[in-house]
Amino acid sequence: MTREDFEQIESSQRQHDNVMYNQEKMNIIVEQSEYNLFNILRPKLYIDRNRWCCLFGDEINGGIAGFGDSPYLAILEWNKSWLNEIDPTIL
């Protein structure tokens, strides 16, 4: 292998590392944004039967809920429910 080959490999590896670093940063930003609404409104997070429940309101029927196999997945589903079920006229 020539020096140019090594430089090309090194450059390629550096690009790959930069892509991976930036992807990790984006993942962190996305995850933080998923928790923003949760942190502001502080819904209840508990186990309901065998799944996690994230609930804003006094009860599931009258509130906004999300369920998941982990707290994180329940929060994600709750975020979706919040965006789909909230009446925009009350905001």
C-alpha positions as CSV (number, residue, x, y, z in Angstrom):
1,M,0.0,0.0,0.0
2,T,1.2,3.5,-0.8
3,R,1.1,6.5,1.5
4,E,-1.8,7.8,-0.6
5,D,-3.8,4.7,0.1
6,F,-3.2,5.1,3.8
7,E,-4.2,8.8,3.6
8,Q,-7.4,7.9,1.7
9,I,-8.3,5.2,4.3
10,E,-7.6,7.6,7.2
11,S,-9.7,10.3,5.5
12,S,-12.5,7.8,5.0
13,Q,-12.3,6.7,8.6
14,R,-12.4,10.3,9.8
15,Q,-15.5,11.0,7.7
16,H,-17.1,7.9,9.1
17,D,-16.3,9.0,12.7
18,N,-17.7,12.4,12.0
19,V,-20.9,10.9,10.6
20,M,-21.3,8.7,13.7
21,Y,-20.5,11.5,16.1
22,N,-23.1,13.8,14.4
23,Q,-25.7,11.0,14.4
24,E,-25.2,10.4,18.1
25,K,-25.7,14.1,18.7
26,M,-28.9,14.1,16.7
27,N,-30.1,11.0,18.6
28,I,-29.5,12.9,21.9
29,I,-31.3,16.0,20.6
30,V,-34.3,13.9,19.5
31,E,-34.5,12.0,22.8
32,Q,-34.3,15.3,24.7
33,S,-37.1,16.7,22.7
34,E,-39.2,13.7,23.4
35,Y,-38.9,14.4,27.1
36,N,-39.6,18.2,26.8
37,L,-43.4,18.0,27.0
38,F,-43.2,15.3,29.7
39,N,-40.9,17.5,31.8
40,I,-43.2,20.5,31.4
41,L,-46.5,18.8,32.2
42,R,-45.3,16.1,34.5
43,P,-47.8,13.3,33.7
44,K,-48.0,10.2,35.9
45,L,-45.7,7.4,34.9
46,Y,-46.6,3.9,36.4
47,I,-47.0,0.3,35.6
48,D,-50.6,-0.7,34.6
49,R,-50.9,-4.4,34.5
50,N,-47.9,-5.5,32.5
51,R,-47.1,-2.3,30.6
52,W,-46.0,1.2,31.5
53,C,-48.6,4.0,31.4
54,C,-47.9,7.7,31.0
55,L,-51.1,9.6,32.0
56,F,-52.0,13.2,32.0
57,G,-55.3,13.6,33.9
58,D,-57.0,11.8,36.7
59,E,-58.0,8.7,34.8
60,I,-57.3,7.0,31.5
61,N,-60.8,7.6,30.1
62,G,-60.7,11.3,30.6
63,G,-57.1,11.9,30.3
64,I,-54.3,11.6,27.7
65,A,-52.4,8.3,28.0
66,G,-49.7,6.4,26.3
67,F,-48.6,2.8,26.9
68,G,-45.4,1.0,26.2
69,D,-43.1,-1.9,27.3
70,S,-40.7,0.7,28.9
71,P,-41.1,4.1,30.4
72,Y,-39.5,5.6,27.3
73,L,-41.9,3.9,24.9
74,A,-44.9,4.9,27.1
75,I,-43.7,8.5,26.9
76,L,-43.3,8.4,23.2
77,E,-46.9,7.0,22.8
78,W,-48.1,9.7,25.2
79,N,-46.5,12.4,23.1
80,K,-48.3,11.0,20.1
81,S,-51.6,10.9,22.0
82,W,-51.1,14.5,23.2
83,L,-50.5,15.8,19.7
84,N,-53.5,13.9,18.3
85,E,-56.0,14.4,21.1
86,I,-55.4,17.8,22.5
87,D,-57.9,20.5,21.4
88,P,-55.8,23.2,19.8
89,T,-58.4,25.9,20.7
90,I,-57.5,25.5,24.4
91,L,-53.8,26.3,23.9
